[in-house]
Amino acid sequence: MYVNPYRSVVAAIVGLRAKGYFVDFKAETLGLRCLQTKEIIPEDQMKIEEYHFFDGAENPDRMHLVYAIQCKNGLRGILSGIYGTFSDPFM
């Protein structure tokens, strides 16, 4: 069973930054774009090392995922976004 060690999305991001996940990613059709370097990382060049799920039990509008990602080129970063009915398909 998955147990989220973080109480909020902000706490998860702060915790992952402390573990060395310093760059931010945005999902695109061809892979993840590193927002700092503008490089696109294809999916076969990355691995999800951790994820943290926030289910929005009190407020369904706050369903959120935070991923810690390690790339083969050495970049380590975070992809986060909402999920559910009104989410962006390219979170």
N, C-alpha and C positions, 0 to 999 in steps of 0.2 A: 504494500500500500504506500502511495506517495504521501509524504508529509512535507509541506512547505515550511522551511525554516524562517521565512520572512513574513511579517505581518502586513506589508504594503508593497506596492510596486516600487516606490521610492527607496524603501529599505533594501529591496532586492538589487536595484541598480547600484546603490552605494556599496552593498556587500560584494557585488561582482567587480566593481571598480577596485576595491581593496584587494581582490584576488588577481588583478592584472588585466582585466578586460576593459581596455581603455578606449577603443574606437567604437563608433556607432555604425550600424548597418541599416540599410533600407532594402526591402525585398523588391526586386524587379524581375521582368520576364526572363532575363538571361542569367540571373543569379542574385547575389547580394552586392549592393554597392556600398563601399566604404565611404562614409560621408566626409571623412577627413582627407583621403587621398583621391577620391572619385573613381578608384579602381573597381571593376566588377569582378567578383569572385564566383566562378561557376560552382554549382552544387557538388560536383565531384572533388572539389578542392577544399571542402570545409567539413567540419564535424561539430554537431551539437554536443557540448560537454555537460551542460546542465540546462534544465528548464524550470521555471517557476510559474505556477498556475494560480490565478486569482479568480475565483468562481463567481464573484458578484452576488453572493447569497443575500446580502442586504439590499443590493441595487443591481439588477441585471444589466444596467447600462455600463457597469464597471468590470465586465469580464475581460481579463487581460492575461497575456502570456509574455514572459521575459525569457529569452534564450541567451546562454553564454556560448559563444562560437569560437572555435579554434580553426584557423586556416592553415593550409600547408605552407604558405609563404611566411608564416610566423605571426600574422596579425591575429590578435585576440580581441573580441568585441562583443557587443550586445545588440540584439534585435528584439524590439518590444512592440507590442501593439494590442489592440482590442480584437476580440473575436466574437462571432455570433452573427445574427441576422443582418446587422447593419455594418459589418466590418468590411474593410478594404480587402479584396481577394489577394492582393500583393502585400499584405500587412507590412 
